[in-house]
Structure formats: structure tokens, C-alpha cells
Amino acid sequence: MKKQSGASDKLRSEYDLADLLKGGVPGKYADRYRAGTNLVLLAPDVAAAFPDERAVNEALRLVVRLARIPKAERPSAG
């Protein structure tokens, strides 16, 4: 929807900002962000294959190692 000229950016009356922010923790992920943590959203079918972040990291490390194998040493598919 296009914004009309002269329209204000005020919060709609049906939204209670105090209620929306209730329970929020300022800077909850700030340390992780500063540490360089990358958050990635996995597709549901992919996420179902991994029980935890350790399993995902192990699988990705294996992919990295396999990608470094020279083509002459790779087993043929089939």
C-alpha cells in the first residue's frame, strides 16, 4: 500500500506500545552480535534433520572438507 503524502507515522490506536514491549529485554542478543554470531533460518525440512546446532555445524564442516578434496581424488558418482 502506498503511503499518502502528509500521512503521519503515528502508531495506530489499537496498538498499545507498553503491551507490545512487555517482557522485552534490552540488548538480549547484543553480546552474540558483537561476537559475530550468524543466525540462519533453516527450512523446516532441513531443520528436522538436525537435532541441535552442534549437528548442523558438524555437517557443514564435513561439506567444507569435501569441497576441498581435489576432483581427481573424489570418488565417482555411480
MOHU-V788897 format. One record per backbone hydrogen bond with DSSP energy under -1.0 kcal/mol. CO is the residue of the C=O (numbers start at 1). NH is the residue of the N-H. Records with the same first field share a line. If there is no record, write none. Layout:
# MOHU-V788897
CO: NH, NH
This chain:
# MOHU-V788897
4: 7
12: 15
16: 20
17: 21
21: 24
25: 28
27: 30
29: 33
30: 34
31: 35
32: 37
33: 36
43: 47
44: 48
46: 49
47: 50
52: 56
53: 57
54: 58
55: 59
56: 60
57: 61
58: 62
59: 63
60: 64
61: 65
62: 66
63: 67
64: 68
70: 73
